[in-house]
Amino acid sequence: MNAGKVIWIVEDDGDIRDLVVYALQAKGFAAEGFEDGAAFFAALGKAGVPPHLALLDVMLPGEDGLSLLKRLRAAGRTKRLPVIMLTAKGSEFDKVTGLDLGADDYLPKPFGVLELIARVNALLRRNGDGERTAKILSYKNILLDDERRMVRVDGEKIVLTFKEYELLRHILINAEIVLSRESILEKVWGYDVEVESRTLDMHIKMLRRKLGAAGGHIKTVRNVGYTLGE
């Protein structure tokens, strides 16, 4: 199942990097490690296609992992590259920041190899589920151009963060369907973390605010979740 899946890890601790690479290779992945962002992006520039998934340590010499993540999300060929952040930092601020910048999952150190492999497999399954079916999504006066990664309301461009965009996209795909909190968190954020429930509420609030009057289309379904409808 893992044959041909390429995973790159950026980790400055050689022992951790070698352990993760070995564990991934033992499970059939084509894994490669890099000690810093410079080496990672140099390899990315030479590669014909990006890896299937990247593991980024937050605390790196030089350019940190969050900065690397922002660069990946800003580039067309890697804007949807699945990314798991690895870090010893565990505050709510760090988790919210990493997830909002576009991380798909967040694994604090120390972590178990089996848990890491499980999260890698789960993220690869989610990424390959074929949900991306339309380039243009719309509801009423909200239009999302997925190819240009642009959102407009009544023709006016709306600037969203990475996760706000992904949240709106998921809601648009499932317009008129009541989405449970759990299903939204799993699809948009991935694995559960302690702050995710509050993170979802915060993002819905910010998304409604940025959409203006159109934000009223996003309805709260008490004790269940949210829906896009009348």
C-alpha positions as CSV (number, residue, x, y, z in Angstrom):
1,M,0.0,0.0,0.0
2,N,2.9,2.4,0.8
3,A,5.0,1.4,-2.2
4,G,6.0,4.5,-4.1
5,K,4.8,7.0,-1.5
6,V,7.5,9.5,-0.9
7,I,7.8,11.2,2.5
8,W,10.4,13.9,3.4
9,I,11.2,14.9,6.9
10,V,13.0,18.2,8.0
11,E,14.5,17.6,11.4
12,D,17.8,19.0,12.7
13,D,18.2,16.3,15.4
14,G,20.0,13.6,13.6
15,D,18.9,10.8,15.9
16,I,15.2,11.6,15.5
17,R,15.6,12.1,11.8
18,D,17.3,8.8,11.2
19,L,14.8,7.0,13.4
20,V,11.8,8.4,11.6
21,V,13.4,7.7,8.2
22,Y,14.2,4.1,9.2
23,A,10.7,3.5,10.6
24,L,9.0,4.9,7.4
25,Q,11.2,2.8,5.2
26,A,10.5,-0.3,7.2
27,K,6.8,0.3,6.4
28,G,7.5,0.6,2.7
29,F,7.7,4.3,2.2
30,A,10.4,6.0,0.2
31,A,11.6,8.3,3.0
32,E,14.4,10.9,3.0
33,G,15.6,13.3,5.7
34,F,16.9,16.9,5.6
35,E,18.6,18.8,8.4
36,D,17.2,22.2,7.5
37,G,14.9,24.1,5.2
38,A,17.6,25.1,2.8
39,A,18.4,21.4,2.0
40,F,14.7,20.6,1.8
41,F,13.9,23.3,-0.7
42,A,17.1,22.6,-2.7
43,A,15.9,19.0,-3.1
44,L,12.4,20.2,-3.9
45,G,13.7,22.4,-6.6
46,K,15.5,19.5,-8.3
47,A,12.6,17.0,-7.9
48,G,10.3,16.6,-10.8
49,V,7.3,16.3,-8.4
50,P,7.0,17.1,-4.7
51,P,6.8,14.3,-2.1
52,H,3.5,12.8,-1.1
53,L,3.8,14.1,2.4
54,A,6.2,16.3,4.5
55,L,7.1,16.1,8.2
56,L,8.4,19.5,9.4
57,D,10.0,20.2,12.8
58,V,9.0,23.6,14.1
59,M,12.2,24.4,15.9
60,L,14.9,24.4,13.1
61,P,18.2,26.3,12.7
62,G,17.8,29.2,10.4
63,E,14.3,29.2,8.9
64,D,11.8,27.6,11.3
65,G,9.1,25.0,10.4
66,L,6.2,27.5,10.3
67,S,8.1,29.6,7.8
68,L,8.7,26.6,5.7
69,L,5.0,25.7,5.9
70,K,4.1,29.2,4.7
71,R,6.4,28.9,1.7
72,L,4.9,25.5,0.8
73,R,1.4,26.9,1.0
74,A,2.3,29.9,-1.1
75,A,3.7,27.8,-4.0
76,G,1.3,26.3,-6.6
77,R,2.8,22.9,-6.8
78,T,2.9,22.4,-3.0
79,K,-0.1,24.3,-1.7
80,R,-2.0,21.0,-1.1
81,L,1.0,19.0,0.0
82,P,0.0,17.1,3.2
83,V,2.1,18.4,6.1
84,I,2.5,17.2,9.7
85,M,4.3,19.5,12.1
86,L,6.7,17.9,14.6
87,T,7.5,19.9,17.7
88,A,8.3,19.9,21.4
89,K,6.2,23.0,21.8
90,G,2.6,22.2,22.9
91,S,0.8,25.4,23.8
92,E,-2.6,26.2,22.3
93,F,-1.2,29.2,20.5
94,D,1.4,27.0,18.7
95,K,-1.2,24.5,17.7
96,V,-3.7,27.1,16.4
97,T,-0.9,29.0,14.6
98,G,0.4,25.8,12.9
99,L,-3.0,24.6,11.9
100,D,-4.2,27.9,10.6
101,L,-1.1,28.4,8.5
102,G,-2.0,25.2,6.7
103,A,-0.6,22.2,8.7
104,D,-2.8,19.1,8.3
105,D,-1.7,17.6,11.6
106,Y,0.4,18.4,14.6
107,L,2.4,15.8,16.6
108,P,4.2,17.0,19.7
109,K,7.5,15.4,20.8
110,P,8.2,12.9,22.2
111,F,6.0,10.8,20.0
112,G,5.8,7.1,19.4
113,V,6.8,5.7,16.0
114,L,3.6,3.7,15.7
115,E,1.5,6.8,16.3
116,L,3.5,8.7,13.7
117,I,3.0,5.9,11.1
118,A,-0.8,5.8,11.9
119,R,-1.1,9.6,11.4
120,V,0.9,9.4,8.1
121,N,-1.4,6.7,6.8
122,A,-4.5,8.5,7.9
123,L,-3.4,11.7,6.3
124,L,-2.5,10.0,3.0
125,R,-5.9,8.3,2.9
126,R,-7.7,11.6,3.5
127,N,-5.6,13.4,0.8
128,G,-6.4,10.7,-1.7
129,D,-10.1,10.5,-1.2
130,G,-10.9,12.3,-4.5
131,E,-13.0,15.0,-2.8
132,R,-11.6,17.7,-5.1
133,T,-14.2,17.5,-7.9
134,A,-14.9,21.0,-8.9
135,K,-12.8,24.1,-9.7
136,I,-15.6,26.5,-9.2
137,L,-17.8,26.3,-6.1
138,S,-20.6,28.7,-5.4
139,Y,-23.6,29.3,-3.2
140,K,-25.9,32.4,-3.6
141,N,-23.4,35.3,-3.8
142,I,-20.4,33.4,-2.6
143,L,-18.0,32.1,-5.3
144,L,-14.8,30.1,-4.7
145,D,-12.4,29.6,-7.6
146,D,-10.3,26.6,-6.4
147,E,-7.9,26.7,-9.4
148,R,-7.0,30.3,-8.6
149,R,-7.6,29.8,-4.9
150,M,-9.8,32.9,-4.8
151,V,-13.0,33.8,-2.9
152,R,-15.4,36.5,-4.0
153,V,-18.7,37.8,-2.4
154,D,-20.8,39.9,-4.8
155,G,-17.7,40.1,-7.0
156,E,-15.5,41.5,-4.3
157,K,-12.3,39.5,-3.4
158,I,-12.2,38.2,0.2
159,V,-8.9,37.4,1.8
160,L,-8.9,34.3,3.9
161,T,-6.3,32.3,5.8
162,F,-5.4,28.8,4.6
163,K,-7.7,27.1,7.1
164,E,-10.5,29.6,6.6
165,Y,-10.4,28.8,2.9
166,E,-10.3,25.1,3.4
167,L,-13.3,25.4,5.8
168,L,-15.3,27.4,3.4
169,R,-14.5,25.0,0.5
170,H,-15.6,22.0,2.6
171,I,-18.9,23.8,3.5
172,L,-19.5,24.8,-0.1
173,I,-18.9,21.2,-1.3
174,N,-21.5,20.1,1.2
175,A,-24.0,22.9,0.8
176,E,-27.5,22.2,2.3
177,I,-26.0,19.3,4.3
178,V,-25.8,19.4,8.1
179,L,-22.1,18.8,9.0
180,S,-21.2,17.6,12.4
181,R,-18.4,19.2,14.3
182,E,-16.5,15.9,14.2
183,S,-16.8,15.5,10.5
184,I,-15.6,19.1,9.9
185,L,-12.6,18.7,12.2
186,E,-11.6,15.4,10.6
187,K,-11.9,16.7,7.1
188,V,-10.4,20.1,7.5
189,W,-8.0,19.7,10.4
190,G,-7.4,16.0,10.6
191,Y,-6.4,14.3,13.9
192,D,-8.1,15.5,17.1
193,V,-6.1,17.9,19.3
194,E,-7.3,19.6,22.5
195,V,-7.9,23.0,20.9
196,E,-9.8,21.8,17.8
197,S,-13.3,22.4,19.0
198,R,-12.6,25.9,20.0
199,T,-10.5,26.4,16.9
200,L,-13.5,25.4,14.7
201,D,-15.7,27.9,16.5
202,M,-13.1,30.6,16.1
203,H,-12.7,30.0,12.4
204,I,-16.5,29.9,11.8
205,K,-16.7,33.3,13.6
206,M,-13.9,34.8,11.5
207,L,-15.2,33.3,8.3
208,R,-18.7,34.8,8.9
209,R,-17.1,38.2,9.7
210,K,-15.0,38.2,6.5
211,L,-17.9,37.1,4.3
212,G,-20.0,40.0,5.7
213,A,-23.7,39.6,5.1
214,A,-23.1,36.4,3.1
215,G,-21.7,34.9,6.3
216,G,-25.3,34.6,7.5
217,H,-25.6,31.6,5.1
218,I,-23.5,29.6,7.5
219,K,-26.0,28.4,10.1
220,T,-25.2,26.8,13.5
221,V,-27.1,23.6,14.1
222,R,-27.4,23.4,17.9
223,N,-25.6,20.4,19.4
224,V,-24.7,19.1,16.0
225,G,-22.5,21.4,13.9
226,Y,-23.0,23.7,11.0
227,T,-24.7,23.9,7.6
228,L,-24.7,26.2,4.6
229,G,-28.3,27.0,3.7
230,E,-31.3,29.3,4.2
